[in-house]
Amino acid sequence: MKIAVIGNEERYKKYMPDMDSTKEAEIIYFPIGTSDEEIIESGKDSDILLVDAIAPVSQNLIEKLPNLRLIHSEGVGYNAIDIQTAKERGIYVCNNKGVNAGAVAEQTILLMLGLLRKVVSGDRNVREGNQIQTKEKAMIEGITELADCKIGLIGFGDIAKATAKRLYPFECELYYYSRTRLSKEVEDEYHVTYSELEELTANCDIISIHVPVTEETTGMINQAFLKKMKKTAYLVNTARGEIVDNIAMREALIDGELQGAGFDTIYPEPMKKDNPLVNLPAEIEDAVLFSPHIGGITSSTFFRSHKNIWSNVEAVMNDQRPNYVVNGVLKIKKTNI
């Protein structure tokens, strides 16, 4: 069995579980950014392809690896993989559904609290010797507690559920929008109230994005959306950067259409200094709080992810269907791998 890995070799080795499949496999590593031609030349007889969640897997690459039986994302995201071509060839595409939900939920709440408490400017002002002045200013301007906020979750998958579960003890009002309304039992379990998108956008103090990247959701946080938000509201995105229209968000921040924003993800990655959401005028730069897309990369997340990856490798080796198949392949022909 030959396995090609597009991703960080050190990380894969660190989190590799002690399983028969990891001992028996011949593994060849390629850094992200390696050309299709190089991967095909060295890994053309690969049976399995394991990929970083942001590593592209093209139609060309899939078609030129004739033995391929499984493509597995290291994370939850799989939008960079050509899942249709894989489906046409009968190749499983899998992800690690829900494996990072708790970790990303923590990051989401960190960004919410960081915005409300102005942690970036507060830290800087204390280091500059302006602690008392900053404190006195905060007492006049006021500090909003999470308990005082109506929080709207757009999308209600694994991460949104984990976020709602962790937000409930803060005593804030929780609302959600998804294409399909949940049952009353699930709403009661997570202490959330359903709201239509336009109503949620207009009424909530913090809006948190938890939808996948699709044609429908790409750029959904656009000028029209942002104009419907309260001018005192914050937007938090720990989903995918493609969901936010960068130019529209920049203009809304400059025009005071919203109070601020927190981002764990920005499009495109890797993010550059000239990104319109980073290269902001000095007077509003503290209205935005960034984290370097670390929400889902805790050690526990990686241990869980890699155990699931290699369990799925073993499943395919044994002619069994792996879990979390995202491209609808039901069964592949038995093959000697």
C-alpha positions in Angstrom: 0.0 0.0 0.0 1.4 3.3 -1.1 0.2 6.6 0.5 0.9 10.1 -0.9 0.6 12.9 1.6 0.3 16.6 0.6 1.0 18.5 3.8 3.4 18.9 6.6 5.6 15.8 7.1 6.6 16.7 10.6 2.9 17.1 11.6 1.8 13.8 10.1 4.6 12.0 11.9 3.9 13.7 15.2 0.2 12.7 15.3 0.5 9.3 13.6 -1.3 6.7 15.7 0.2 3.4 16.6 -1.8 1.2 14.1 -1.1 -1.6 11.7 -1.8 0.6 8.7 0.8 3.2 9.7 3.4 0.5 10.0 2.7 -1.2 6.8 2.3 1.8 4.5 4.9 3.2 2.2 4.5 6.9 2.7 5.7 9.7 0.4 5.4 13.3 1.4 4.9 16.4 -0.7 4.8 20.0 0.7 1.7 22.1 -0.1 2.3 23.8 -3.4 4.0 20.9 -5.0 2.9 20.7 -8.7 0.7 18.0 -10.0 3.4 16.9 -12.3 5.9 16.3 -9.4 3.2 14.4 -7.4 2.3 12.3 -10.4 5.9 11.5 -11.2 6.8 10.3 -7.7 3.4 9.1 -6.5 1.7 7.7 -9.6 1.1 4.3 -8.0 -0.4 5.7 -4.8 -3.5 4.0 -3.5 -4.3 6.7 -0.9 -4.0 10.5 -1.0 -4.0 12.3 2.4 -4.2 16.1 2.0 -4.0 19.3 4.1 -7.5 20.8 4.3 -6.4 23.7 2.1 -4.3 21.8 -0.4 -5.9 21.7 -3.9 -6.5 18.3 -5.5 -7.3 18.8 -9.1 -9.1 16.8 -11.8 -5.7 16.3 -13.5 -4.1 14.9 -10.4 -7.0 12.5 -9.6 -7.1 11.3 -13.2 -3.3 10.6 -13.3 -3.3 8.5 -10.2 -4.8 5.3 -11.6 -4.7 3.2 -8.3 -6.3 5.9 -6.1 -9.0 4.6 -3.8 -9.3 7.2 -1.1 -8.7 11.0 -0.8 -8.8 12.1 2.8 -8.8 15.7 4.1 -6.7 16.2 7.2 -9.4 18.5 8.5 -13.0 19.3 8.1 -12.7 21.3 4.9 -12.6 19.6 1.5 -13.6 22.5 -0.9 -10.2 22.4 -2.5 -10.7 18.8 -3.7 -12.4 18.0 -7.0 -15.0 15.7 -5.4 -17.0 15.3 -8.6 -14.1 13.9 -10.5 -13.3 11.6 -7.6 -17.0 10.4 -7.5 -16.9 9.7 -11.3 -13.9 7.5 -10.7 -15.4 5.8 -7.7 -12.9 7.2 -5.3 -13.9 8.0 -1.7 -13.4 11.5 -0.5 -13.5 11.8 3.3 -13.1 14.5 5.9 -12.9 14.6 9.7 -16.4 15.8 10.3 -16.9 17.5 13.7 -13.4 16.6 15.0 -12.5 20.3 15.7 -15.9 21.5 16.7 -15.1 22.2 20.4 -11.8 23.8 19.5 -13.3 26.2 16.9 -16.1 27.0 19.3 -13.5 28.1 21.9 -11.8 30.3 19.3 -15.2 31.8 18.3 -15.9 32.8 21.9 -12.4 34.1 22.4 -12.9 36.5 19.4 -16.3 37.6 20.8 -14.8 38.4 24.2 -11.7 39.9 22.6 -13.8 42.4 20.6 -16.1 43.3 23.5 -13.1 43.8 25.9 -10.9 45.5 23.3 -8.0 43.2 24.2 -5.6 44.3 21.5 -5.7 48.0 22.3 -5.9 47.3 26.0 -2.8 45.2 26.0 -0.9 47.8 23.9 -2.0 50.7 26.2 -0.9 48.9 29.3 2.5 48.2 27.8 2.8 51.9 26.9 2.1 52.9 30.5 -1.5 54.1 29.9 -3.3 51.6 32.1 -5.2 54.1 34.2 -6.2 56.3 31.3 -7.5 53.3 29.4 -9.4 52.0 32.3 -11.0 55.4 32.9 -12.0 55.7 29.3 -13.5 52.3 29.3 -15.6 53.2 32.4 -17.1 56.2 30.5 -17.5 54.4 27.1 -18.9 51.3 28.8 -18.0 47.6 28.4 -20.6 45.1 27.1 -20.8 41.7 28.7 -21.7 38.6 26.7 -24.7 38.3 28.9 -26.0 41.5 27.5 -25.8 40.3 23.9 -28.1 38.7 21.5 -25.9 36.3 19.5 -26.9 35.0 16.1 -25.3 31.8 14.7 -25.6 31.5 10.9 -25.5 27.8 10.1 -26.0 25.2 12.8 -23.7 22.3 12.2 -21.2 20.7 14.6 -19.2 23.9 15.3 -22.3 26.1 15.8 -23.8 23.5 18.2 -20.5 23.4 20.2 -20.5 27.2 20.3 -24.1 27.4 21.5 -23.3 24.8 24.2 -20.4 26.9 25.5 -22.2 30.2 25.2 -25.3 29.2 27.2 -23.5 29.5 30.6 -22.7 33.2 29.7 -26.4 33.9 29.9 -26.7 35.5 26.5 -29.7 35.2 24.2 -28.9 32.7 21.4 -30.5 32.7 18.0 -29.7 30.7 14.9 -30.5 30.5 11.2 -30.1 27.4 8.9 -31.8 26.3 5.7 -33.7 23.7 7.7 -35.2 24.5 11.0 -34.3 22.1 13.8 -36.8 20.2 15.9 -38.0 21.8 19.1 -36.1 19.1 21.0 -32.8 20.1 19.5 -33.5 23.8 19.9 -34.3 23.2 23.6 -31.2 21.1 24.0 -28.9 23.9 22.7 -31.1 26.8 24.2 -31.4 28.4 20.8 -34.3 30.2 19.1 -34.8 30.1 15.3 -34.8 33.3 13.4 -35.0 34.1 9.7 -31.8 35.4 8.3 -32.9 39.0 7.7 -34.4 39.2 11.2 -31.3 37.7 12.8 -29.0 40.1 10.9 -30.9 43.1 12.0 -31.4 42.2 15.7 -28.3 40.5 16.9 -25.4 42.2 18.7 -22.9 39.5 17.5 -23.2 37.5 14.3 -21.1 34.4 14.1 -20.6 32.5 10.8 -20.8 28.7 10.8 -21.6 27.7 7.2 -19.5 25.7 4.7 -18.1 27.2 1.5 -20.5 26.6 -1.4 -21.5 28.6 -4.4 -24.4 29.9 -2.4 -22.4 31.0 0.7 -19.3 32.4 -1.1 -19.4 36.2 -0.6 -22.7 36.0 1.3 -21.4 38.6 3.9 -21.6 41.3 1.3 -22.6 45.0 1.2 -26.3 44.3 1.4 -25.9 42.0 4.4 -23.6 44.3 6.3 -26.0 47.3 5.8 -28.7 45.3 7.6 -26.6 44.8 10.7 -26.8 47.1 13.7 -24.1 49.7 13.7 -23.2 48.6 17.2 -22.9 44.9 16.2 -19.9 42.7 15.7 -19.3 40.0 13.1 -17.2 36.9 13.8 -16.0 34.5 11.2 -14.3 31.2 12.2 -15.7 29.3 9.2 -14.0 30.1 5.8 -12.6 33.4 4.5 -14.4 33.0 1.2 -17.8 33.7 2.9 -16.9 37.3 3.5 -16.6 39.9 0.7 -13.4 41.6 1.8 -14.0 44.9 0.0 -17.5 45.2 1.3 -16.4 44.4 4.9 -13.5 47.0 4.6 -15.9 49.7 3.4 -18.5 48.8 6.1 -15.8 49.1 8.8 -14.5 52.4 7.5 -18.1 53.8 7.1 -19.1 52.7 10.6 -21.7 50.2 9.4 -20.7 47.9 12.2 -18.7 48.1 15.5 -16.1 45.6 14.6 -15.2 42.1 13.4 -13.2 39.1 14.5 -11.6 36.7 12.0 -9.9 33.4 12.4 -10.1 32.9 8.6 -9.4 35.4 5.8 -9.4 34.8 2.0 -7.0 34.2 0.5 -4.5 32.1 2.4 -1.7 32.6 3.0 -2.8 36.1 4.0 -0.6 39.0 2.9 -0.1 42.5 4.4 -1.9 44.1 1.5 -5.1 42.2 2.2 -7.9 44.8 2.4 -9.0 43.5 5.8 -5.6 43.8 7.2 -4.4 47.0 5.5 -6.9 49.2 7.3 -6.7 52.9 8.2 -5.1 53.5 11.6 -8.3 55.0 13.1 -10.2 51.7 12.7 -7.5 49.0 12.8 -8.4 48.2 16.5 -12.0 47.4 15.5 -10.7 44.2 13.9 -9.3 41.2 15.9 -7.4 38.5 14.0 -6.2 35.0 14.9 -4.0 33.1 12.5 -6.6 30.3 11.5 -5.8 28.3 14.6 -9.3 27.7 15.8 -9.3 24.0 14.9 -5.6 23.1 15.2 -5.4 22.1 18.9 -3.3 19.0 19.7 -6.4 17.1 20.7 -8.0 17.9 17.4 -4.9 16.5 15.5 -4.7 13.3 17.5 -8.4 12.7 16.8 -8.1 13.6 13.2 -5.2 11.4 12.4 -6.7 8.4 14.3 -9.8 8.8 12.1 -7.7 9.2 8.9 -5.8 6.0 9.6 -8.9 4.1 10.7 -10.4 5.0 7.3 -7.2 3.9 5.5 -7.6 0.5 7.2 -11.3 0.4 6.3 -10.5 0.9 2.6 -7.7 -1.7 2.8 -10.2 -4.2 4.2 -12.8 -3.4 1.5 -15.0 -1.5 4.0 -16.7 1.9 3.5 -14.9 4.6 5.5 -16.8 7.2 7.6 -17.6 10.8 6.6 -17.6 10.2 2.9 -18.5 13.6 1.4 -18.8 12.8 -2.3 -21.5 10.1 -2.2 -19.4 7.1 -3.2 -21.1 4.1 -1.7 -18.7 1.3 -2.5 -15.6 0.8 -4.5 -14.6 -2.4 -6.2 -12.4 -4.7 -4.0 -8.8 -4.2 -4.9 -5.6 -5.6 -3.6 -3.9 -2.7 -1.9 
